């Protein structure tokens, strides 16, 4: 076989390989221009392959994605592949969606890029590769969760990762000069940039007005991200001035922290950024852990004083029977004079104080039922931390208090929260069995929020579950969340377990869950937490 025939055969194999998974192949020069194009050019872009040559390749894409795509390609290692990425073509090409994959050639800055027009099959592929939420930047709560997952994944895979915070530092004058339209373009471009460079395509979030965070591989330079962000602002600004954007990078120290330490230091860092912005005094997650530990000593003493003085109050939120539209019982919610309730509860669990607090809440709950609500037949539910029911000392003291009050089971039930990870399912199972034998009903709170929920349902003897409110909130706009609620309701119905839908905030949600056979509902549409048990039937 001659050299020419060998070369021809290799070329044919190369083209067959490329077009087995792509519609269009282009070669991009160091000057960012198309020097070669082959394939369904007209069908994909509306321009024939010959006319594509000499054009700047980034002009093929939506202007809001150009900087992110360019940065992704330039950041690739020689011989390294980029993508597949879901991209939007420019309006001149009717804004079609496409799948892009590329490779940066060793020894030069040129690269080859392959396109495939998005279709049903490719959409499913992109969905699997990028995840259902990859196209949407996270909110503050979502970022805390995905950042944790991303950092744990990075350590497991041996990656080095950093967290970089961005602040657009917008002045009132700049807001007025740019206008909402331009600002929205800047936000869109920046969000696409951060998502494209995040460690798994999801670990980027909006952390307040003009504030962003991203967990990224250490090979993605923070200064390069800043430069790209500044370019997005400059090109989006009709006057070409752009914005002053500031950043701060926090090293992850993944090799120095165990899983629990990593999560604690991450949450501390995010809290510091929320409170102080870029002046937060955190260099790395390891230093964040040290600062948090020092801060905790005083906070532990403060919370112990709260418990000793029972320095907290109750609020009562109705859980409504969706058939009769009357309250079945009232959930007891603790409120503190200083600080957010959820932060105190999480703090108690993290520092082993949940059992002491739950015992204090139980004592106060019994007093309320016996002396403040004694003339009524109103029923109540009290939360117990998953941490508490695994504590041996807690079990004895808890059951001793219950045994001292006859018929308490007729007016009091318990909800097991999942904010503390349940480790010893056998111990929890025995605890719940004893509670139920004494006549008390037990529910699992925030059901569906974690992968362990279904194992809990299979193992633990419970009377009811409360579907995590995040599914109820989203189900009117999200088919996935609607399907999740339907399936959870059906599963519990088959098992003979009652279902409570949390966060019912409007009539349409109420009608949907009632149509699924959900027996109880709770949320602002049905009643807010009040200083005393009270309820009014919702008015249309």
N, C-alpha and C positions, 0 to 999 in steps of 0.2 A: 504494500500500500504506500502510495507516495505521500510526501509531506503535505501537499495541497489537499489530498483526499482525507488525510487524518485531521487536518485543520477544519475541513468542511464538515466532517462527521462530528467533531467536538462542538462546532458552532451549532449544528442542528440539535445536538443533545442539550446544549445550553438554552437554546430558544424553546425547545420542547419543555424543558424544566421550568423556564420562566412563565410560559403561557399556559401551563397546566393549572396554574393558580392565579393568573393575572390577565387583565384585558389590555393593559398598556404598559410598556417598559420605556423609561427615559434615562438618559445619562446626563448628569448635571456637572458642569465644569467648575473649576475653582472660582470663577467669576459669577457663579450662581445662575448660569444660563444653560438652556437645553441645547446640547450638541448632538444628540441622537434620540430618535423616537421611533418606536415600532409597535404596531398593534392597532387596536380599535380606537384610534385617536379621535376620529370624528364622532363616533358613537358616544364616547365618554366625555369629551370636552367640547364638541362642536367645531373643532379645528382639525384640519388634516395634519398628518405627521410632518410633512415638509414645512408647513407654515409654523409649526411649533418651534422649529430650530431657531435659535437666536433669541428666543423670548426668555425673560426671567421666569424661572420655574415657580417661584412663590406666587406669581400672579394667577396661578391656577386655582388658588384657594381663597376662601373668605378672608378679608383683611383682618378679622378678629382672631384668626388662627395662624396667620403667617409667622409671627414672631415665635410662637410656641413650636411650630413645626421646624422652623429653621434652627432653633436652639436645640431641639431634640436630635437633629441630624448632626449638627456641629459637635455635640457632646459625645457622639458615638466614638467608640474606640476603633482604630483601623482594623478592618475585617469584621467588625461587630455589626450585628443586625439591629435595625430599629423597627418597632412595630410588631404585629399589625396595629395601626392606629385608625380610629374612625375619624374621618375628615369631612369637611364641607367644602365643596367647590365654589368658586366665585359666582356672583349673580349672573355674570355673562354666560356662565355655563349652567344656568338655571338652578344654582344652589344645590345640586345633587349631593347625596351622601356617597362616599366611597371609602374603601379600605386601602390603606397605604402601608407598604413595607419597603424598607430600604437597607442598603449596605454601603458602608464607607470603605472605599478601596484602600488597601495597604499601600504606603509609599506616596500617596498624593491625597489632596483634599477633595477630589472628585468623588461622586457617589452615584449609584444606580438606584432608581426608585420604580417600584411596580405598583400599579393601581388595579383595583377591581371594583366595578360598579356595585354598590350595595344592593342586595336583594334578600329575599326571605332566608335563604340558606346562610348568606354571609352575615346577616343580622344576628342569627342565632349564634354563629361563630364569635362575632364581636361581643355579643352578650356574655358568652362563657369566658372569653379572654379578659374582658374589662370589668365584668361584674355589673349588676343591675343599677348601681348608683354612680358608675364611673363618670357619667356625663354631667352630674350635678355636684357642685362643690358642697362640702359639708357645712352645717351650722356649728355653733360652738359645742353643743352636746355631742353631735355626730363626730366632730373632729377628735374629741377626747377619746372616743371609742376606737375610731379607725387608726388614730395615731398609736394607741396602745397595741392594736393588732399588727400594725406595720412594723413597729419596733421589735416586737417579739418575733415576728417572722424574719426580720433582718438578722437578728442574732442567731436564729436557728439555721439560717442559710449562710452565715459567716460574712454578711455584709457589714460595712461601716456606714452609719447613718447620722445625720445631723437634723436639728429642727431649726428652721429659719423663720423668724417673725418679720412681717412687713407692716409699715405704717405709712399711709399716703400723706399724712400730716396736712390735710386740706384746711385752708383758711376760708373764712366766709367770703372773702374777696375772690378767691379762686373758684369757689362753688358758683358764685354769681357770674364770673367771667366765662366759665366753661359751659354752664347750663347742664341740666339733667341728662340730656341726650348724649352729650360728649362723655360725661362722667360714666354713664351706663356702658358706653363702648369701652372705656378704659377698664372698668370693672370686669367686663366680659373677657377682654383680652388677657388681663392679669389672671383671672380664674383659670382660663384655658392653659396659660403658661405654667401655673403652679400644678395643675392636675397632670399635665403632660410630663412634668419633671418629678412628680412625687414617687415614692418608692414602689407603690403598686397601682398607680393610677387613681387612687382614692384618697390618699392621706394629705389632703389640702382642705383648709376651712376658712370661713369668714368668722373672725373673732371680735366683731364689733364694727362700728362705722369706720371704714378706711383701714381696718386692721385684718391681717391675714396670717396664716401659719401654714407651713408645709414641712413634712418629713421627707427628706430626700437622701439619696445615696451620696456618700462623701465625695465621690468623683464628680458630682454635679456641684460646681463651685457656687457659693452664695453670691459672690461678686458678679459672676456671670449671670445669675438669675436677676440680680439688681439691674445690671446693664440692660438685659432684655426687657425688664419691667419699665425702665425709664424710656426705652425706645417705643414701647407700646403707648405710653402716655404722650410722647412727643408726636408720633404719627397720628394719633387720634385727635390731637389738638389742632383745630383749623389754623391757629396762629403759630404752630410749631414750637411752642414754649415747653409743653409738657408739665410735669409736676416734680416737686421734691419728694423723693421716696427714701425712707430710711429703713435699715434692716438691723437685726441682731440675730446671731447664730448661737445656739446652745448645743454643745457636743453631747452625744447620747451616752457615752461610756458604757456601751452594752456589755462589755466583758467584765465590768466591775460590779454589776448589779444582778441580783436574782430577779425572778419575775415579779414578786411582790414589791421589792424595792423599786424596780423600774416603774411600775404603775403608780406607786405613791409619789415618787419624785416627778413623774410626768404631770400628775394632777396638781402638785404644788407649783410647778413651773407655769402651767396654764393659769392657775389662780393668781400668781404674781404678775403675769403679763396682763391679765384682765384688770388688776388693780393699779399697776404702775406703768404699763406700756413698755416701751423699749428701754426704760431706765431700770428694769428689773435687775436685781443683783444676783443673777444666775449665770454661771459660765458653762456649767455642765450639769447633767442630771445627777451626778455624784455629789456635787456641791449643793444641789437643790435638796438632796436627801439629808445632808448634814444640817442645812438650815432648818429644814422641816422638823428634824429630831429635836433641835435646840428649842424651837418654838413650841413643840408639843408638851414639854415639861410643864410650862406654865398653863397651857390649855387643859391638860389633864386635871390639874388642881382646880381649875375653874369649873370643869364639868362635874367633878366630884362634889364640889360645893352646891351645884345646881341640884344634884341628886339628894344630897343630905337635907337641903332646905325645901325639897320638892318645889323648886323655883321654876315651875312651868305650868301652863294652863291647858285646858282642853277645848277643842272645837269638835262639833258633831256634824257629820255630813250624812244625809239620808241615802240608804240603798233601797231602791224602789222596786216593788213587785210590778212587772210590766204588764200584767193582766189586769190587776185591780187598780193600778196606779196609786197605791198606798205604800207608805214606807214599811219595809219588812224589818229593818233595824237601822241603827246609826253607827257608822264607823267613828271611833274615837281617835282624834288626831292631836298630837302634842304640839304645843307652840311655846317658843322661848322668848323671853323679854329681849334678849340680845342675840343676834345672829340668825341665820337661816336654819329652819328645822332640819332639812335634808342634810345639810353640811354637818350639823351636830350628830345626827343619827349615824352617818357614815364614819365620822370621827370616833364615836363610841364603839362601833364595830371594829374599826382598825386598831383600837387601843385596848380591847378586851373589857370595855365598860358596858357593853350592851346588856349582859345579864343583870348587873346592878340597876341599870336604868329601867329595864322591863319589870323588875320586881317593884320598883317605886311606882311605875305606871299602874301595875296591877292593884297595889294597895289603894291608890287614889281612885281607880275605876270602881273597886268594890264599895268604897265609901260613897261614891256618887250614886251608885245603884241603890244602896241601902238607905241613904239619908236625903239625897237630893231628888231622886226619881222614885222614891219608895212608893208613892201613891199611884204611880202609873204602871202600866204593863209594857212600857217601851223596852225594846231589846237593843243590845249594843254588841259591837265587835271590837276587839282590841288586837293590835299588832304585836307579834312576838318575833324577834330577830332569829334568823336561822342559826346564828352563833349561840344564842342563849339556850336553845333546846338541845344543844350538844354539850352543855356544861353540866357536870354531875351535881355540883353544889346548887345550881339554879333549880334543877328538877325537884330536889327535896323541899326547898323553901317555897317554890311555886305551888306544888301540890298541897303543902301544909296550909297555905293561905286559902286555897279553894275549898279544902275539906272543912274549914272552920265556918263555912256559910252554906247552909242547906238551900236547895232549890236554885242556887246561883246559875246552874246550867240552863234554866228556863229563860234567862234574860241575857246571858253572856256567851259569845262564841269567840273564836280566835282566828286570826289571819297570820300565816307564816310568810314573812318577807324573804326575798331571795337576795337582798343586798349583801348579806354575808354568805360566802360560798359554803354550802352544806357538804361536808366531807364524809362523815360517818352516817350513812343512810340507815344502817341498822339501828343505831341509837335513836335517831329521829323517828323511825318507824315505831319503835317500842314506846317512845314518849307519846306520840299521837294516838296510839292504840289505847293507852291508859287514859288519856284525856277523853276519848270518845266513849270508853267504857263507863266513865263517870258521867256521861250524858252531854258533854260539851261538843258542839259542832266545830269543825276545823276546815279552813279554806286555804288554798295556796294563792298568795298575792302575786301580781305581775306575771301571770302565767304566759309562757311563750317568749319571754324576754331573753332566754338563754338556751343553749343546746341541752342543758341538763333538765329542762322543764319536763320533757316527756319521760325521762327516767324517773323523776320524782312522781309523776302521775302513775307510772306503772308500779312503783314500789310503795309509796306512802298511802296510808288509809285516810282519805279526805272526803268531805261532803260536798265541797264546791271549789271552783277555781275562779279567779278574777283575771280576765283576759287583759294583758298589758295594754294600757291606754294608747300607746303609739300606733297600734294597729287600728284601733277604733278611729283615731284622729285622721288617719290617712285613707281610710277605706272608701270615702266618697270620690277621691281623685286617683286612687291607686288600685287597679285590678288585682295586683299581687296581694295587697293587704286585705282586700275584700275576700279573696279566696282563702287567705290564712284564717280570718275570723270564721268564715263558713265551715272550714274543715275542723277547726278547734271546737266549734259549737256542736258539730255532728259527732265528733269523737267523744266528747263528754256526755252527750245524750246517750250514745250507745253504751257507755260505761255506767250510766245512772248517776252521773255527777252534775250538780247544778252549776250554772254559769252566770257570772256577773260581768257585764260589760262596763269597763271604766271609761272615763272621759267622754261621756255622752253629752255633747255640748250644743247639739241642735236637733230639731225634730226629725230631719231625714235620717240621722244616725239612729235615733230611737226606733223609727219605723223599720229600718233595715235589720237591726239586731232582733227586734221582736219577731220579724218575719222569719228569722233563722231558728226560732224556738228558744232564744236566750231568755231565761226566766227573770233575771234581775238587771237593773241598770243603775249607774252612779255617775254623776257629773254635773257641771254647772247648769245644764238645761233642767235637771231634776232637782237641784238644790245645792247651794254652796255651803261650805263649813260655817257653822254659826256657833255663838257662845252657848246656846242651849239647843236641845233637840226640837226642831220645828220644821214644818213641811207645808208647802202649798202646791196643789196640782198645777203643772205648767199650763200656761195659757198660750194659745196659738198666736 
